[in-house]
Amino acid sequence: MNIDDDGNVAYAYFLVDEEITGMVWLYNHANCAPNPWNAPADREKPATNIEGYFTEEPFVPIQDESEVQLIWKVRDGYQEAAIYIRKLLHAIVADELDPGWCRIATQDSRVALALVVKEPPPS
């Protein structure tokens, strides 16, 4: 598992033998340079999510590794990682799942599925 934040947008990538087998969008930075998934864009860079597909409330980017906790599970034969940011379930990324689920996604898109959170945060 790898979290990549390029200062514009952040993604979590599920890795098997250093190959990306699953991914999920985590957040756009507040003043990101748009590279929307639904329009022709610079595909050398990760796509940003688009307005209307994520909460309007600004998300504070990860500042330190200590803000992130991973919980690994096997579900229906697939390995997945639940990504907690500041003790709140933020996203789920899994092997052979593209995209995964994200808490701040409000509707499904090519970069994230909307995550409905029902479980309490870890202690």
N, C-alpha and C positions, 0 to 999 in steps of 0.2 A: 504494500500500500504506500502510496506517495501522495502528499498534498503539495500542489504547485500553485503559488501565488506570484504572479508576475508584476504586481503593482497596479494591474488593470482589472483582472478577473482571477478567481481562484477555482481550481478543480481538484477533486480527489481521483486518483487512478488506482485501480486494482491491478497488481502486477503478478504474473506467473512467469518465472524464469526471465525476469526483466522485460517481459512483453506485456503491453497494456491489453487486458482482457475485459475490463469494465471501467466505467467512468461516471462521474456525476459533477455537475456545476455546483459550487458552494456559495458564491456571491460575486457580485460586481463591486468594484470600489465606487465610492460616491461620485467621483468626477471622472469616471472611466471614459476612455475613447471607444465609442461604439464599434463593435464588430459583430453585429447581430447574426444569430443563427439562421434567420429567415430571409437573408438578403445576400447577394453576391458581395463577398468581402475578402479580406486578406486571410486566406486559409493557412498561412504560415503561423498565424497567431491563434490562440484559443478564442472561440466565440463567446461573446457576452450574451447574457439573457436579455430579453426585451421587456420594456414597460408593459404592464398588464399581466405578466407571467410570474411576477414575484411581488412580495409585500412592498408597500410604499415606504414603510418604516426603514430608515437607513440601518444597515448592518455594519457593525464595527469589525473590521478585518482582524484576523489572527495576528497578534503582536509577538507571541512567544510560544514555543513548543509546549510549555506547561499548561496552556489553555486548551489543549487538545487531548482527548482520551479516546482510545479505540477499544471496542469490545468485539471480539471475534466470535462468530457462530457458524454452525452448519445447519442450513435449512433446505429441506427437499433435495439433499445431496449436493447443494452448492455452498461454497464458503462465502461469507459476507462479513463486512466490517461495519459496525455502527459507529459513526463519528460523532462524538460529543464535543461541543465547543463551549467552554465556560460552563460545564456541567449540564448542558441542555442537549438532548438528541438533536443533531442538526441535519445529518444525512446518513444514507446507507448506500454503500457501494459493494458490488458483488462480482464474483468471477462470472464471466459471460453475460453481464448485464450492462447495457448501454442504451439509455442512461439509467442511473440509479435514482433514488428518491432524495429530496431536499425539503427541509422544514419550511424554508422561506419561499419555495415555489408555490404559487397559488393555482396553477393549472399545468397540465402535462405539456412538455415541449421536447424538442430533440436533445436538449442538454440536461433536463431534470424532470422527474415525475413529482407531482405534489405528494408530500409526506404528511399523513395524518398521525399525530403523535398521541399515543395512548398509554405509554409506559412512563413511570417516574424516572427522574434522573438518577444516575448511580450515586452512592454515598461516598 
